[in-house]
Amino acid sequence: MRYRTLGMVAGLVAALAATASSAPAAPETARASQFATTLSVTMSCHIDGQTCEATASGGSGEYSFEWSWPFQEQYDADGVSGGDITCYPYWGWRTVSVTVTDSWNGTSTDSTYFFCPA
């Protein structure tokens, strides 16, 4: 009886090891790696009007933008977001950054220095 139980346990361990090594990738992981492209964002600021604009590309699905202070978003549509830098009551060099997130939670960030006049 003892040898039969030991044989069944050994067979079960071997079967589990074989199943674990041949398991396919999860469908979501396989699909994401197959169709997703690298997400990127580029930002440009115009000192004359104290405005910035960010354009997202790549990734998958819809984009959402998150701007750092001192930025006030004015528009966000079709992978482009932009708005105004609010300098008052501060002056001097400020860092403005934007992070874009796509539908698969991929992220990309860009930042620049901007001078706020007195």
NUVOFI-7395 format. One record per residue: residue number from 1; chain; x negated, y negated, z of N, C-alpha, C, O in turn. Coordinates in pm, 1 decimal, padded with zeros to 6 digits. Layout:
NUVOFI-7395
(NUM,"A",(X,Y,Z),(X,Y,Z),(X,Y,Z),(X,Y,Z))
...
//
This chain:
NUVOFI-7395
(1,"A",(-00082.0,00118.9,00000.0),(00000.0,00000.0,00000.0),(-00086.1,-00124.7,00000.0),(-00053.7,-00224.1,-00065.0))
(2,"A",(-00194.0,-00118.8,00072.1),(-00280.5,-00233.6,00083.5),(-00341.2,-00269.4,-00052.8),(-00351.6,-00387.1,-00087.2))
(3,"A",(-00381.3,-00167.3,-00130.6),(-00444.0,-00190.9,-00260.9),(-00343.4,-00246.0,-00361.6),(-00378.7,-00327.1,-00447.2))
(4,"A",(-00219.1,-00202.1,-00351.3),(-00115.5,-00251.7,-00440.6),(-00087.5,-00399.9,-00414.1),(-00073.4,-00476.9,-00509.1))
(5,"A",(-00079.5,-00440.6,-00290.0),(-00058.0,-00581.3,-00254.3),(-00175.9,-00665.9,-00299.2),(-00157.2,-00775.4,-00352.3))
(6,"A",(-00296.5,-00616.2,-00278.4),(-00415.1,-00688.6,-00321.0),(-00417.8,-00703.6,-00473.2),(-00457.9,-00808.1,-00524.3))
(7,"A",(-00376.0,-00601.2,-00544.7),(-00370.7,-00607.6,-00691.5),(-00268.0,-00707.9,-00740.3),(-00292.7,-00778.7,-00837.9))
(8,"A",(-00152.5,-00715.5,-00673.9),(-00049.0,-00812.0,-00712.8),(-00096.0,-00954.5,-00686.9),(-00072.5,-01042.5,-00769.7))
(9,"A",(-00160.7,-00979.1,-00575.5),(-00211.5,-01112.5,-00543.2),(-00318.4,-01152.7,-00644.7),(-00318.4,-01266.7,-00691.1))
(10,"A",(-00407.7,-01063.4,-00679.5),(-00512.1,-01093.8,-00777.9),(-00451.4,-01123.5,-00914.2),(-00496.0,-01214.2,-00984.5))
(11,"A",(-00349.4,-01046.9,-00951.1),(-00281.3,-01071.7,-01078.8),(-00211.3,-01206.4,-01080.9),(-00214.1,-01276.2,-01182.3))
(12,"A",(-00148.9,-01243.4,-00970.7),(-00080.3,-01372.2,-00960.4),(-00179.6,-01487.7,-00969.5),(-00152.7,-01586.8,-01037.3))
(13,"A",(-00293.3,-01476.2,-00902.6),(-00395.8,-01580.4,-00908.0),(-00448.1,-01594.8,-01050.0),(-00466.6,-01707.0,-01097.1))
(14,"A",(-00472.0,-01485.2,-01118.6),(-00520.5,-01489.6,-01256.7),(-00417.1,-01553.6,-01348.7),(-00452.9,-01632.4,-01436.3))
(15,"A",(-00290.6,-01521.1,-01330.2),(-00184.7,-01578.9,-01413.8),(-00173.5,-01729.0,-01391.7),(-00158.8,-01804.2,-01488.1))
(16,"A",(-00180.2,-01773.7,-01267.9),(-00173.8,-01917.3,-01238.9),(-00292.8,-01991.6,-01296.9),(-00276.9,-02102.5,-01348.1))
(17,"A",(-00410.4,-01933.6,-01290.1),(-00529.8,-01997.6,-01345.6),(-00518.2,-02010.4,-01496.5),(-00557.2,-02112.7,-01552.6))
(18,"A",(-00465.9,-01909.5,-01562.6),(-00450.2,-01914.7,-01708.3),(-00346.6,-02018.7,-01748.0),(-00365.6,-02089.4,-01847.0))
(19,"A",(-00238.3,-02029.4,-01673.4),(-00133.7,-02126.9,-01703.2),(-00183.9,-02268.8,-01683.4),(-00153.5,-02356.0,-01764.8))
(20,"A",(-00259.2,-02294.1,-01578.8),(-00307.9,-02429.1,-01550.2),(-00403.5,-02477.8,-01657.7),(-00402.7,-02596.1,-01691.7))
(21,"A",(-00485.1,-02389.6,-01711.2),(-00583.0,-02433.5,-01811.2),(-00521.9,-02454.3,-01948.5),(-00580.7,-02523.5,-02031.6))
(22,"A",(-00403.7,-02395.6,-01974.9),(-00344.3,-02407.6,-02108.2),(-00222.5,-02498.4,-02110.8),(-00152.3,-02503.3,-02211.8))
(23,"A",(-00195.7,-02569.8,-02003.1),(-00078.5,-02656.5,-01997.2),(-00096.1,-02775.3,-02091.3),(-00202.4,-02837.3,-02092.2))
(24,"A",(00006.8,-02808.3,-02170.9),(-00004.0,-02922.5,-02262.0),(00002.3,-03054.9,-02186.7),(00048.5,-03060.9,-02072.7))
(25,"A",(-00044.6,-03161.0,-02252.1),(-00038.4,-03294.8,-02192.1),(00106.6,-03337.2,-02176.9),(00193.4,-03294.9,-02253.2))
(26,"A",(00131.6,-03420.6,-02078.3),(00266.6,-03472.2,-02058.4),(00308.4,-03552.2,-02180.4),(00225.5,-03623.0,-02237.4))
(27,"A",(00433.9,-03543.5,-02222.4),(00478.7,-03612.7,-02343.1),(00452.5,-03762.4,-02341.9),(00411.1,-03817.9,-02443.7))
(28,"A",(00475.9,-03830.7,-02227.0),(00455.2,-03975.3,-02220.8),(00309.0,-04010.5,-02242.8),(00278.7,-04105.4,-02315.2))
(29,"A",(00217.2,-03935.2,-02181.1),(00074.6,-03961.3,-02196.3),(00031.6,-03939.5,-02340.0),(-00041.1,-04021.1,-02396.5))
(30,"A",(00075.5,-03831.4,-02398.7),(00038.3,-03801.9,-02536.6),(00092.8,-03908.7,-02630.3),(00022.1,-03953.8,-02720.4))
(31,"A",(00217.1,-03949.5,-02610.3),(00278.0,-04048.8,-02697.5),(00210.3,-04184.6,-02681.8),(00187.1,-04253.2,-02781.4))
(32,"A",(00178.3,-04224.6,-02559.6),(00114.7,-04353.8,-02536.0),(-00022.1,-04359.7,-02602.1),(-00055.7,-04459.4,-02666.0))
(33,"A",(-00101.0,-04254.9,-02587.7),(-00234.8,-04258.2,-02645.9),(-00230.3,-04246.3,-02797.0),(-00322.8,-04291.3,-02864.6))
(34,"A",(-00126.5,-04187.7,-02850.9),(-00117.2,-04167.9,-02994.6),(-00075.6,-04295.4,-03067.7),(-00124.7,-04321.0,-03177.6))
(35,"A",(00011.7,-04374.2,-03010.9),(00067.2,-04488.8,-03082.0),(00021.6,-04624.5,-03032.5),(00033.5,-04722.4,-03106.1))
(36,"A",(-00029.7,-04634.6,-02911.8),(-00067.0,-04764.3,-02855.2),(-00196.6,-04815.7,-02917.1),(-00288.4,-04738.9,-02946.0))
(37,"A",(-00201.6,-04946.0,-02936.4),(-00324.9,-05011.6,-02979.2),(-00371.2,-05101.5,-02866.3),(-00295.7,-05129.2,-02773.1))
(38,"A",(-00492.9,-05146.2,-02874.1),(-00549.0,-05227.8,-02767.6),(-00475.5,-05361.6,-02758.6),(-00461.1,-05432.6,-02858.1))
(39,"A",(-00430.1,-05394.1,-02640.5),(-00360.8,-05519.5,-02614.7),(-00463.3,-05629.8,-02595.9),(-00562.5,-05611.0,-02525.5))
(40,"A",(-00440.6,-05744.5,-02658.0),(-00529.3,-05858.5,-02637.5),(-00448.4,-05987.0,-02637.4),(-00337.7,-05992.8,-02691.0))
(41,"A",(-00505.9,-06090.0,-02576.0),(-00444.1,-06221.3,-02573.1),(-00552.4,-06325.1,-02598.4),(-00663.0,-06315.2,-02545.3))
(42,"A",(-00519.9,-06423.6,-02679.2),(-00611.0,-06535.9,-02702.7),(-00538.8,-06663.6,-02664.8),(-00420.3,-06681.2,-02692.9))
(43,"A",(-00613.2,-06752.5,-02600.0),(-00554.5,-06876.0,-02550.4),(-00631.6,-06993.9,-02607.0),(-00754.1,-06989.6,-02619.0))
(44,"A",(-00558.8,-07099.0,-02641.5),(-00622.8,-07223.2,-02684.9),(-00554.1,-07339.5,-02614.6),(-00432.2,-07340.5,-02597.6))
(45,"A",(-00634.5,-07437.2,-02574.4),(-00581.4,-07554.9,-02505.9),(-00620.3,-07679.3,-02584.5),(-00728.8,-07687.0,-02642.2))
(46,"A",(-00530.8,-07775.2,-02585.6),(-00551.1,-07900.6,-02658.4),(-00558.2,-08013.3,-02556.3),(-00458.1,-08048.6,-02493.9))
(47,"A",(-00676.1,-08068.4,-02540.4),(-00699.6,-08167.6,-02435.9),(-00619.9,-08296.0,-02459.1),(-00581.5,-08362.3,-02362.8))
(48,"A",(-00594.4,-08332.1,-02584.3),(-00521.9,-08456.6,-02611.7),(-00381.8,-08456.0,-02551.8),(-00338.3,-08555.8,-02494.3))
(49,"A",(-00311.9,-08345.3,-02564.8),(-00175.1,-08340.0,-02514.2),(-00161.3,-08260.3,-02386.8),(-00050.1,-08243.5,-02336.9))
(50,"A",(-00272.5,-08210.2,-02331.9),(-00272.7,-08128.5,-02212.5),(-00175.5,-08010.9,-02226.0),(-00092.3,-07985.9,-02138.8))
(51,"A",(-00189.0,-07939.5,-02338.6),(-00105.0,-07823.0,-02364.2),(-00191.7,-07701.6,-02393.5),(-00305.7,-07714.9,-02438.0))
(52,"A",(-00137.7,-07584.4,-02368.6),(-00204.9,-07458.9,-02401.0),(-00105.0,-07365.6,-02466.9),(00016.1,-07376.7,-02447.8))
(53,"A",(-00159.5,-07273.1,-02545.5),(-00078.3,-07171.9,-02610.4),(-00153.7,-07039.6,-02608.4),(-00275.1,-07037.2,-02628.4))
(54,"A",(-00083.5,-06930.6,-02584.6),(-00142.1,-06797.0,-02583.3),(-00068.4,-06709.6,-02682.7),(00054.0,-06715.6,-02693.9))
(55,"A",(-00144.6,-06627.5,-02755.4),(-00087.1,-06536.7,-02853.7),(-00130.4,-06394.8,-02820.3),(-00249.6,-06366.8,-02807.7))
(56,"A",(-00032.4,-06304.6,-02806.0),(-00060.0,-06164.1,-02775.9),(-00059.6,-06083.1,-02904.3),(00013.9,-06113.1,-02998.4))
(57,"A",(-00143.5,-05979.3,-02906.5),(-00142.4,-05887.3,-03020.3),(-00177.1,-05747.1,-02971.5),(-00236.7,-05730.0,-02865.1))
(58,"A",(-00139.0,-05647.5,-03050.4),(-00163.0,-05508.5,-03013.2),(-00066.6,-05463.0,-02906.4),(00040.9,-05520.7,-02889.9))
(59,"A",(-00104.4,-05360.4,-02834.5),(-00017.7,-05308.0,-02730.6),(00106.1,-05243.8,-02788.5),(00109.2,-05208.9,-02906.5))
(60,"A",(00207.0,-05228.3,-02707.1),(00331.5,-05164.6,-02748.6),(00451.6,-05236.8,-02690.5),(00453.7,-05269.5,-02571.9))
(61,"A",(00550.0,-05261.2,-02772.8),(00677.2,-05315.8,-02726.6),(00675.4,-05465.0,-02704.1),(00610.9,-05540.0,-02777.3))
(62,"A",(00747.3,-05506.9,-02601.8),(00764.5,-05647.9,-02568.9),(00648.3,-05697.8,-02483.4),(00581.8,-05620.1,-02415.0))
(63,"A",(00625.3,-05829.3,-02488.7),(00520.5,-05892.5,-02409.3),(00581.6,-05982.2,-02302.9),(00686.1,-06043.6,-02324.5))
(64,"A",(00515.8,-05989.2,-02188.4),(00551.3,-06089.7,-02088.2),(00422.7,-06161.5,-02049.0),(00316.9,-06099.8,-02037.0))
(65,"A",(00433.3,-06292.4,-02029.4),(00318.3,-06376.6,-01999.3),(00326.1,-06427.3,-01857.0),(00434.1,-06461.2,-01808.5))
(66,"A",(00212.8,-06432.5,-01790.2),(00203.0,-06490.6,-01655.7),(00088.9,-06590.8,-01657.8),(-00026.3,-06553.5,-01679.8))
(67,"A",(00120.2,-06717.2,-01635.1),(00021.6,-06825.6,-01637.1),(-00019.7,-06860.3,-01495.2),(00058.4,-06844.6,-01401.3))
(68,"A",(-00142.9,-06907.7,-01479.9),(-00190.5,-06952.7,-01349.1),(-00156.0,-07100.4,-01330.2),(-00128.6,-07172.5,-01426.2))
(69,"A",(-00158.0,-07143.4,-01204.2),(-00142.9,-07286.1,-01176.5),(-00264.6,-07354.8,-01234.2),(-00372.4,-07296.6,-01222.0))
(70,"A",(-00260.3,-07467.3,-01293.4),(-00156.9,-07569.9,-01294.8),(-00075.2,-07571.0,-01424.8),(-00058.2,-07676.8,-01485.5))
(71,"A",(-00025.5,-07456.9,-01467.3),(00041.8,-07447.1,-01596.7),(00192.6,-07438.4,-01578.5),(00241.2,-07368.7,-01489.4))
(72,"A",(00266.3,-07509.1,-01663.1),(00412.2,-07504.7,-01665.6),(00455.3,-07448.6,-01800.7),(00445.2,-07517.3,-01902.4))
(73,"A",(00503.9,-07323.1,-01802.7),(00544.1,-07259.9,-01928.5),(00667.1,-07330.0,-01986.2),(00764.2,-07355.6,-01914.9))
(74,"A",(00662.0,-07360.6,-02115.6),(00772.4,-07427.2,-02184.0),(00845.3,-07334.0,-02281.7),(00965.3,-07349.4,-02304.3))
(75,"A",(00772.3,-07236.9,-02339.9),(00835.5,-07144.1,-02433.1),(00763.7,-07009.3,-02429.4),(00645.7,-07001.1,-02395.2))
(76,"A",(00837.4,-06904.0,-02465.4),(00786.1,-06767.3,-02466.2),(00873.1,-06687.6,-02562.8),(00985.3,-06650.1,-02528.8))
(77,"A",(00821.9,-06661.5,-02683.0),(00898.0,-06586.5,-02782.7),(00804.9,-06525.1,-02886.0),(00705.7,-06586.3,-02925.7))
(78,"A",(00837.1,-06404.4,-02929.0),(00765.9,-06336.0,-03037.1),(00615.3,-06327.4,-03014.1),(00537.9,-06347.7,-03107.6))
(79,"A",(00572.9,-06298.0,-02893.0),(00431.5,-06280.2,-02864.4),(00352.6,-06408.4,-02850.5),(00229.6,-06405.1,-02850.3))
(80,"A",(00420.8,-06522.0,-02838.8),(00353.6,-06651.3,-02821.4),(00416.2,-06722.0,-02701.6),(00538.4,-06726.3,-02687.1))
(81,"A",(00330.4,-06777.3,-02616.3),(00377.3,-06852.7,-02500.7),(00294.9,-06979.8,-02491.0),(00176.1,-06980.3,-02523.5))
(82,"A",(00357.3,-07086.2,-02446.8),(00284.4,-07211.2,-02434.0),(00354.6,-07308.7,-02343.0),(00467.6,-07286.8,-02299.4))
(83,"A",(00284.7,-07417.0,-02315.2),(00342.0,-07518.6,-02229.0),(00239.7,-07622.6,-02191.1),(00140.5,-07642.8,-02261.0))
(84,"A",(00264.5,-07688.1,-02080.3),(00185.6,-07803.6,-02038.0),(00103.8,-07773.3,-01913.7),(00143.9,-07694.2,-01828.3))
(85,"A",(-00011.6,-07838.0,-01905.4),(-00093.0,-07833.8,-01785.2),(-00050.7,-07951.8,-01697.9),(-00050.1,-08066.2,-01743.3))
(86,"A",(-00015.6,-07923.3,-01573.0),(00026.0,-08029.3,-01482.0),(-00093.3,-08069.3,-01396.5),(-00129.8,-07999.0,-01302.2))
(87,"A",(-00152.9,-08181.1,-01429.8),(-00272.3,-08226.6,-01359.5),(-00239.8,-08308.2,-01235.4),(-00309.9,-08297.7,-01134.8))
(88,"A",(-00135.6,-08388.9,-01240.9),(-00104.9,-08479.0,-01132.0),(-00072.2,-08400.3,-01006.8),(00004.7,-08305.0,-01019.0))
(89,"A",(-00120.4,-08428.6,-00892.1),(-00204.2,-08540.5,-00851.6),(-00353.1,-08505.5,-00850.6),(-00432.2,-08578.2,-00790.5))
(90,"A",(-00392.3,-08398.1,-00914.4),(-00531.6,-08353.5,-00910.9),(-00605.3,-08397.0,-01035.6),(-00544.8,-08413.0,-01141.6))
(91,"A",(-00734.9,-08416.0,-01023.8),(-00816.9,-08447.5,-01138.7),(-00943.4,-08363.1,-01131.9),(-00976.9,-08307.7,-01027.2))
(92,"A",(-01012.4,-08354.1,-01243.6),(-01135.9,-08275.2,-01249.3),(-01113.7,-08145.8,-01325.5),(-01010.9,-08126.3,-01390.3))
(93,"A",(-01211.6,-08058.8,-01316.4),(-01207.0,-07933.2,-01390.6),(-01116.4,-07832.7,-01321.5),(-01125.0,-07812.7,-01200.4))
(94,"A",(-01030.6,-07770.5,-01398.6),(-00938.6,-07667.4,-01351.1),(-00953.1,-07544.6,-01440.7),(-00985.0,-07556.7,-01559.0))
(95,"A",(-00929.8,-07428.5,-01384.5),(-00926.5,-07306.1,-01463.7),(-00781.4,-07272.8,-01493.3),(-00698.1,-07266.4,-01402.9))
(96,"A",(-00752.3,-07251.9,-01619.9),(-00619.5,-07211.0,-01661.8),(-00634.1,-07070.3,-01718.6),(-00719.7,-07046.7,-01803.8))
(97,"A",(-00551.7,-06976.9,-01672.4),(-00559.4,-06840.8,-01724.4),(-00420.0,-06787.4,-01753.4),(-00320.1,-06832.7,-01697.4))
(98,"A",(-00417.0,-06689.5,-01842.8),(-00292.0,-06623.8,-01878.8),(-00316.9,-06473.1,-01882.4),(-00420.9,-06426.7,-01929.3))
(99,"A",(-00220.3,-06399.0,-01832.5),(-00223.4,-06253.0,-01839.1),(-00099.2,-06207.6,-01913.7),(00012.5,-06247.9,-01881.2))
(100,"A",(-00119.8,-06123.6,-02013.7),(-00007.1,-06068.2,-02088.8),(00005.9,-05920.4,-02052.3),(-00093.6,-05849.4,-02037.4))
(101,"A",(00130.9,-05876.0,-02038.2),(00162.5,-05736.7,-02008.4),(00258.2,-05686.2,-02115.5),(00353.5,-05755.1,-02152.2))
(102,"A",(00232.1,-05564.0,-02166.1),(00322.1,-05507.9,-02266.4),(00417.1,-05407.0,-02202.0),(00414.1,-05387.1,-02080.6))
(103,"A",(00500.8,-05343.9,-02283.4),(00602.1,-05250.9,-02232.7),(00543.1,-05126.8,-02167.4),(00611.0,-05062.0,-02087.8))
(104,"A",(00419.0,-05091.8,-02198.6),(00352.7,-04975.7,-02139.7),(00266.2,-05015.5,-02020.1),(00184.4,-04936.2,-01973.5))
(105,"A",(00284.2,-05138.8,-01970.1),(00208.9,-05193.4,-01856.8),(00060.6,-05210.3,-01885.4),(-00020.4,-05212.5,-01792.7))
(106,"A",(00024.0,-05222.2,-02011.7),(-00111.8,-05260.0,-02046.4),(-00127.3,-05409.5,-02022.3),(-00031.5,-05484.6,-02040.7))
(107,"A",(-00244.5,-05453.8,-01982.0),(-00265.1,-05596.0,-01955.9),(-00391.6,-05645.7,-02025.2),(-00484.8,-05570.0,-02052.3))
(108,"A",(-00390.8,-05775.9,-02052.6),(-00507.4,-05845.0,-02105.4),(-00503.6,-05986.9,-02051.3),(-00395.9,-06044.2,-02034.5))
(109,"A",(-00620.6,-06044.4,-02023.7),(-00629.3,-06177.3,-01963.4),(-00728.4,-06262.9,-02040.3),(-00830.1,-06213.7,-02089.0))
(110,"A",(-00697.7,-06391.2,-02050.7),(-00790.0,-06489.1,-02107.5),(-00783.2,-06613.0,-02019.3),(-00679.0,-06641.6,-01960.3))
(111,"A",(-00892.8,-06686.0,-02010.0),(-00894.1,-06807.8,-01928.8),(-00988.8,-06909.5,-01990.2),(-01075.3,-06876.1,-02071.2))
(112,"A",(-00970.2,-07034.7,-01949.4),(-01055.6,-07142.2,-01997.0),(-01058.3,-07252.2,-01891.8),(-00970.5,-07259.5,-01805.8))
(113,"A",(-01159.7,-07337.3,-01899.5),(-01168.4,-07454.7,-01812.9),(-01103.9,-07571.1,-01884.5),(-01112.3,-07583.4,-02006.7))
(114,"A",(-01039.3,-07656.2,-01806.8),(-00968.4,-07769.5,-01862.8),(-00993.3,-07888.8,-01771.8),(-00988.5,-07875.2,-01649.5))
(115,"A",(-01019.8,-08005.6,-01829.4),(-01044.4,-08124.6,-01748.8),(-00916.7,-08205.0,-01735.0),(-00856.5,-08245.5,-01834.4))
(116,"A",(-00875.9,-08228.0,-01611.4),(-00760.3,-08311.8,-01581.5),(-00808.1,-08453.5,-01554.4),(-00878.7,-08476.7,-01456.3))
(117,"A",(-00770.8,-08549.0,-01639.8),(-00814.1,-08687.3,-01618.5),(-00742.0,-08751.1,-01500.2),(-00632.2,-08709.6,-01462.9))
(118,"A",(-00804.2,-08850.4,-01443.1),(-00745.4,-08919.7,-01327.4),(-00634.0,-09010.6,-01369.6),(-00573.2,-09076.9,-01285.5))
//
